[in-house]
Amino acid sequence: MKILAVNWLDLENPQAGGAEVHFFEIFGRLVEAGHEVDLVTSGWNGADPETRLRGVTVRRYAGRYTFAMRGRGAVRAAIRRNRYDVVVEDINKLPLYLPTVTRLPVYVIVPHLFGTTAFREATFPVAATVWLAEQAIPFVYRRAAFHAISVSTRDDLVARGVAPERVRVIYPGVDTDWYTHDAVVGRERVPTFLYVGRLKRYKGLEVAIRAIALSRRDGVDFRLLIAGQGDDRVRLERLAASLGLVEAVQFLGFVSHEEKRSLMRRAWAVVFPSAKEGWGISNVEAAACGTAAIASDSPGLRESVRHEETGLLVPHDDPAALAGALLRLGTEPGLPDRFGRAAREFAETLSWNAAAEQTAAHLAETIRASGPEGKEDQL
């Protein structure tokens, strides 16, 4: 297959997150299997306009906030230059409505849609734009095939009006050869919890910081490490300082893959208090390291964490409930290790190879189902 893919970010982008890991883990494997993949994406100051990552040819246009205006034109230009079998649109920001650009079959990957969550993150005009853009998805993409990364995402799509038979759930994998438990390292002496990801309002890190404050108010010496970058960092640092948590809550900024793995191995649990996710890839990376997760009982996250087995789920936006979960993991003898062993077993059921094989099969079905239409005139 010759595949033209579109994603707002690529793996080298400073703002890259779980959606980019997901894309390159799967499509890098498709390249290894003999398929050709070109990616149209946004750039940033100093970015090379073209590069190759995991065998994928990456072409960058405009910037993070202007890609919406340039992306459709870049897709048209790519289709004029080359012949493709299918267009893959990874919708993790604004949809580009690519079925209106090309007659080629369109395959849509959906980590999750924002819905009203957008209003927690952005200003009203921006959030309203995202919300309105998502409303048209069932109609504009009515002939597309959908790849949902969780049952939560599938249910959301169907509830919005996407035909159930057009949606297939393909769970993400995790690299259980890289993310492993290291008994020699052991956990931190002081109960230490870890967040890894982008620092955005909807991720709910304010709740985690307040939960640490509640725990320490009861005399428990808990610590929270926050690894990652994002535009909510300044606000969160001010909150931690106002609560007297400058030493208890540490902002690590960007960390390497090696450091992230080390942090996950030493943590008593990872914390993911987000309002909504497609899956929660850091939960299963930690699970592969033998580390439990404490997460909001939110769409997506409730699938990457098995309550009372690989970790704990708590009501979203409830600092007291999260503090109670921290207290259990931090004080109940043997609980982090018991959850950690079950988490590792769960992680071993998830495979990027399987996800790539299922995606390749789904893509081939989508191409066959499209028939001859669009093969000659792709625009």
C-alpha positions as CSV (number, residue, x, y, z in Angstrom):
1,M,0.0,0.0,0.0
2,K,1.0,3.6,-0.6
3,I,-0.3,5.7,2.2
4,L,-0.7,9.4,2.6
5,A,-1.1,10.3,6.3
6,V,-2.0,13.5,8.0
7,N,-1.3,14.3,11.7
8,W,-0.9,17.7,13.2
9,L,2.4,16.8,14.9
10,D,5.2,14.4,14.3
11,L,7.4,12.6,16.8
12,E,10.2,15.2,16.8
13,N,7.8,18.1,17.5
14,P,8.4,19.6,21.0
15,Q,4.6,19.3,21.6
16,A,4.4,15.7,20.6
17,G,2.5,13.3,22.9
18,G,0.8,10.0,23.0
19,A,-1.0,10.4,19.6
20,E,2.4,10.8,17.9
21,V,3.8,7.8,19.7
22,H,0.8,5.8,18.6
23,F,1.1,6.9,14.9
24,F,4.8,6.1,14.5
25,E,4.7,2.9,16.4
26,I,2.1,1.6,14.0
27,F,3.1,3.2,10.7
28,G,6.8,2.7,11.3
29,R,6.0,-1.0,11.4
30,L,3.9,-0.7,8.2
31,V,7.0,0.7,6.5
32,E,9.1,-2.2,7.8
33,A,6.5,-4.5,6.3
34,G,7.0,-3.0,2.9
35,H,4.3,-0.3,2.7
36,E,5.1,3.3,1.8
37,V,4.0,6.1,4.1
38,D,4.2,9.8,3.6
39,L,3.2,12.2,6.4
40,V,1.9,15.7,6.1
41,T,2.2,17.6,9.4
42,S,2.9,21.0,10.9
43,G,6.3,22.4,11.7
44,W,7.9,24.7,14.3
45,N,10.6,27.3,14.5
46,G,13.8,25.7,13.3
47,A,12.2,22.5,12.1
48,D,13.5,20.9,8.9
49,P,10.8,21.1,6.2
50,E,11.4,17.4,5.3
51,T,12.8,14.4,7.1
52,R,12.4,10.7,7.6
53,L,11.3,9.1,10.9
54,R,10.9,5.4,11.4
55,G,11.0,5.1,7.6
56,V,8.1,7.5,7.2
57,T,8.7,10.5,4.9
58,V,7.7,13.6,6.9
59,R,6.9,16.9,5.2
60,R,6.2,19.9,7.5
61,Y,4.0,22.9,6.7
62,A,3.1,26.0,8.6
63,G,3.0,25.8,12.4
64,R,0.9,24.3,15.1
65,Y,-1.8,27.0,15.0
66,T,-1.7,27.7,11.2
67,F,-1.7,24.1,10.0
68,A,-5.5,24.2,9.8
69,M,-5.2,26.7,7.0
70,R,-2.3,25.0,5.2
71,G,-3.0,21.3,5.7
72,R,-5.7,20.8,3.1
73,G,-3.6,22.5,0.4
74,A,-0.6,20.4,1.4
75,V,-2.7,17.2,1.0
76,R,-3.8,18.3,-2.5
77,A,-0.2,19.0,-3.4
78,A,1.0,15.6,-2.2
79,I,-1.8,13.8,-4.2
80,R,-0.8,15.8,-7.3
81,R,2.8,14.6,-6.9
82,N,2.2,11.0,-6.2
83,R,-0.4,8.2,-6.5
84,Y,-1.8,6.8,-3.3
85,D,-4.1,4.0,-2.3
86,V,-5.5,5.6,0.8
87,V,-5.5,8.8,2.9
88,V,-5.1,8.4,6.6
89,E,-6.3,11.3,8.8
90,D,-5.3,11.2,12.4
91,I,-7.9,13.5,14.1
92,N,-6.3,14.6,17.4
93,K,-6.8,18.4,16.9
94,L,-9.2,20.0,14.4
95,P,-10.5,17.7,11.6
96,L,-9.4,18.8,8.1
97,Y,-12.5,17.2,6.5
98,L,-10.2,15.3,4.0
99,P,-13.1,13.4,2.3
100,T,-13.9,16.8,0.7
101,V,-10.4,17.1,-0.7
102,T,-9.9,13.7,-2.4
103,R,-11.9,10.8,-4.0
104,L,-9.4,8.3,-2.4
105,P,-10.7,6.2,0.4
106,V,-10.2,7.9,3.8
107,Y,-9.2,6.1,6.9
108,V,-9.7,8.0,10.1
109,I,-7.7,7.4,13.3
110,V,-9.4,8.9,16.4
111,P,-7.5,8.9,19.8
112,H,-10.4,10.8,21.3
113,L,-12.6,13.8,20.5
114,F,-12.6,16.8,22.8
115,G,-16.3,17.6,23.0
116,T,-17.1,19.9,25.8
117,T,-13.7,19.2,27.4
118,A,-12.4,21.8,25.0
119,F,-14.0,24.5,27.1
120,R,-11.8,23.5,30.0
121,E,-8.6,24.0,28.0
122,A,-9.0,26.9,25.6
123,T,-10.7,30.3,25.4
124,F,-14.3,30.3,24.5
125,P,-13.8,31.2,20.8
126,V,-11.1,28.5,20.3
127,A,-13.1,25.9,22.3
128,A,-16.3,26.7,20.4
129,T,-14.4,26.3,17.1
130,V,-13.1,22.8,18.1
131,W,-16.6,21.8,19.4
132,L,-18.3,23.0,16.2
133,A,-15.7,21.4,14.0
134,E,-16.3,18.0,15.6
135,Q,-20.1,18.2,15.1
136,A,-19.7,17.7,11.3
137,I,-17.6,14.6,11.6
138,P,-20.4,12.0,11.3
139,F,-21.7,13.7,8.0
140,V,-18.4,14.6,6.4
141,Y,-16.7,11.3,7.1
142,R,-19.8,9.2,6.6
143,R,-18.0,7.0,4.0
144,A,-14.7,6.8,5.9
145,A,-13.4,3.9,8.0
146,F,-12.7,4.7,11.6
147,H,-9.9,3.3,13.8
148,A,-10.7,4.0,17.5
149,I,-8.1,3.3,20.1
150,S,-10.5,2.3,22.8
151,V,-14.1,1.3,23.4
152,S,-14.7,4.7,25.0
153,T,-13.7,6.4,21.8
154,R,-15.8,4.1,19.7
155,D,-18.9,4.7,21.9
156,D,-18.3,8.4,21.6
157,L,-18.2,8.2,17.8
158,V,-21.3,6.1,17.6
159,A,-23.2,8.4,20.1
160,R,-22.3,11.3,17.8
161,G,-23.8,9.5,14.8
162,V,-21.0,7.5,13.2
163,A,-22.3,4.2,11.9
164,P,-21.1,1.4,14.3
165,E,-20.1,-0.9,11.4
166,R,-17.6,1.8,10.3
167,V,-15.7,1.8,13.6
168,R,-13.1,-0.7,14.6
169,V,-11.4,-0.7,18.0
170,I,-7.6,-1.4,17.8
171,Y,-5.9,-1.1,21.1
172,P,-2.5,0.5,21.3
173,G,0.5,-1.6,22.3
174,V,3.4,-1.0,24.6
175,D,7.1,-1.9,24.2
176,T,7.5,-4.5,27.0
177,D,11.1,-5.1,26.0
178,W,12.0,-1.5,26.7
179,Y,9.6,-0.8,29.6
180,T,10.6,-3.4,32.2
181,H,10.7,-3.7,36.0
182,D,14.1,-3.4,37.6
183,A,14.2,-5.0,41.0
184,V,17.7,-3.7,41.6
185,V,16.6,-0.1,41.3
186,G,13.6,-0.4,43.6
187,R,11.1,2.4,44.5
188,E,11.9,5.7,46.0
189,R,12.3,5.7,49.8
190,V,9.6,8.4,50.2
191,P,6.3,7.6,48.6
192,T,6.7,9.3,45.2
193,F,4.1,9.7,42.5
194,L,4.7,10.6,38.9
195,Y,2.9,12.3,36.1
196,V,4.3,12.0,32.5
197,G,2.8,14.0,29.7
198,R,1.8,17.4,28.4
199,L,1.0,20.1,30.9
200,K,-2.5,21.1,29.7
201,R,-5.5,22.3,31.8
202,Y,-7.7,19.3,30.8
203,K,-5.1,16.9,32.1
204,G,-6.2,17.7,35.6
205,L,-2.8,18.3,37.2
206,E,-4.2,20.9,39.5
207,V,-6.3,18.1,41.1
208,A,-3.1,16.1,41.7
209,I,-1.3,19.0,43.3
210,R,-4.2,19.7,45.6
211,A,-4.4,16.0,46.5
212,I,-0.7,16.1,47.5
213,A,-1.5,19.2,49.7
214,L,-4.3,17.3,51.4
215,S,-2.1,14.3,52.0
216,R,0.7,16.3,53.5
217,R,-1.7,18.3,55.7
218,D,-2.4,14.9,57.4
219,G,1.3,14.6,58.1
220,V,2.2,12.1,55.2
221,D,5.4,12.9,53.3
222,F,4.2,12.4,49.8
223,R,6.0,13.8,46.7
224,L,4.8,14.4,43.1
225,L,7.1,14.5,40.1
226,I,5.8,16.2,37.0
227,A,7.6,15.3,33.8
228,G,6.7,17.1,30.6
229,Q,6.2,20.5,29.0
230,G,3.1,22.5,28.2
231,D,1.5,25.9,28.5
232,D,-0.1,25.2,31.9
233,R,3.2,24.9,33.6
234,V,3.5,28.5,35.0
235,R,0.0,28.3,36.5
236,L,0.7,24.9,38.1
237,E,4.0,26.1,39.5
238,R,2.2,29.1,41.1
239,L,-0.4,26.8,42.5
240,A,2.2,24.5,44.1
241,A,4.0,27.5,45.5
242,S,0.8,29.0,47.0
243,L,0.1,25.7,48.7
244,G,3.7,25.5,50.2
245,L,4.6,22.5,47.9
246,V,7.8,23.9,46.3
247,E,9.8,20.9,47.5
248,A,7.0,18.3,47.5
249,V,6.0,19.0,43.8
250,Q,8.9,19.1,41.4
251,F,8.6,20.1,37.7
252,L,11.2,18.2,35.7
253,G,10.3,19.5,32.2
254,F,11.3,17.4,29.2
255,V,12.8,14.1,30.1
256,S,14.6,11.5,27.8
257,H,13.1,8.1,27.2
258,E,15.8,6.6,29.5
259,E,14.9,9.0,32.3
260,K,11.2,8.5,31.8
261,R,11.7,4.7,32.2
262,S,13.9,5.2,35.3
263,L,11.2,7.5,36.8
264,M,8.5,5.0,36.2
265,R,10.4,2.2,37.7
266,R,11.1,4.2,40.9
267,A,7.6,5.7,41.3
268,W,5.1,4.2,43.7
269,A,2.4,4.9,41.0
270,V,1.9,7.1,38.1
271,V,-1.0,9.7,38.3
272,F,-3.2,10.6,35.4
273,P,-6.1,12.8,36.6
274,S,-7.3,13.9,33.1
275,A,-10.9,14.7,32.2
276,K,-10.8,12.6,29.0
277,E,-8.3,10.5,27.1
278,G,-8.4,8.1,24.2
279,W,-6.4,5.6,26.2
280,G,-3.6,6.7,28.5
281,I,-0.4,5.4,27.1
282,S,1.7,6.5,30.1
283,N,-0.4,4.2,32.2
284,V,0.5,1.1,30.3
285,E,4.2,2.2,29.9
286,A,4.3,2.4,33.7
287,A,2.5,-0.9,33.9
288,A,5.2,-2.6,31.8
289,C,7.7,-1.2,34.3
290,G,5.7,-3.0,37.1
291,T,4.2,0.3,38.4
292,A,0.6,0.9,39.2
293,A,-1.5,3.8,38.0
294,I,-4.0,6.1,39.8
295,A,-6.3,7.8,37.2
296,S,-9.6,9.6,36.8
297,D,-12.5,7.3,36.1
298,S,-12.7,9.0,32.7
299,P,-13.3,7.8,29.2
300,G,-10.2,6.0,27.9
301,L,-8.4,5.9,31.2
302,R,-10.8,3.4,32.7
303,E,-9.6,1.0,30.0
304,S,-5.8,1.5,30.5
305,V,-6.2,1.0,34.3
306,R,-8.0,-2.0,35.8
307,H,-9.5,-0.8,39.1
308,E,-8.2,-2.6,42.1
309,E,-6.1,-4.8,39.9
310,T,-3.5,-2.7,38.1
311,G,-4.2,0.5,40.0
312,L,-7.1,2.7,41.2
313,L,-9.7,4.8,39.4
314,V,-11.1,7.8,41.3
315,P,-13.9,10.3,40.4
316,H,-12.6,13.1,38.2
317,D,-11.9,16.5,39.7
318,D,-12.0,15.3,43.2
319,P,-8.8,16.1,45.1
320,A,-10.0,14.3,48.3
321,A,-10.7,11.1,46.4
322,L,-7.3,11.3,44.7
323,A,-5.7,12.0,48.1
324,G,-7.4,8.9,49.4
325,A,-6.0,6.8,46.6
326,L,-2.5,8.2,47.1
327,L,-2.8,7.3,50.8
328,R,-3.7,3.7,50.0
329,L,-0.7,3.3,47.6
330,G,1.6,5.1,50.0
331,T,0.7,3.4,53.2
332,E,-0.8,0.0,52.6
333,P,2.0,-2.6,52.8
334,G,2.7,-4.5,49.6
335,L,0.0,-2.8,47.6
336,P,2.3,-1.0,45.1
337,D,4.1,-4.3,44.3
338,R,0.8,-6.3,44.1
339,F,-0.7,-3.8,41.7
340,G,2.6,-3.6,39.9
341,R,2.8,-7.3,39.2
342,A,-0.7,-7.4,37.8
343,A,0.1,-4.3,35.8
344,R,3.0,-6.0,34.1
345,E,0.9,-9.0,33.2
346,F,-1.7,-6.6,31.7
347,A,0.9,-4.8,29.7
348,E,2.2,-8.1,28.2
349,T,-1.2,-8.5,26.6
350,L,-0.7,-5.3,24.5
351,S,1.4,-5.4,21.4
352,W,2.4,-2.8,18.9
353,N,3.0,-5.6,16.3
354,A,-0.6,-6.8,16.7
355,A,-1.9,-3.2,16.5
356,A,0.1,-2.7,13.3
357,E,-1.1,-5.9,11.7
358,Q,-4.7,-5.1,12.6
359,T,-4.3,-1.6,11.1
360,A,-2.8,-3.0,7.9
361,A,-5.7,-5.4,7.5
362,H,-8.2,-2.7,8.2
363,L,-6.6,-0.4,5.7
364,A,-6.6,-3.1,3.0
365,E,-10.3,-3.8,3.7
366,T,-11.0,-0.1,3.3
367,I,-9.2,0.1,0.0
368,R,-10.9,-2.9,-1.4
369,A,-14.3,-1.7,-0.2
370,S,-13.8,1.6,-2.1
371,G,-13.8,-0.1,-5.4
372,P,-12.4,1.6,-8.6
373,E,-13.8,5.1,-7.8
374,G,-11.1,7.6,-7.2
375,K,-8.2,5.4,-8.5
376,E,-7.8,7.5,-11.7
377,D,-8.9,10.9,-10.6
378,Q,-7.7,11.2,-7.0
379,L,-8.7,14.8,-6.4
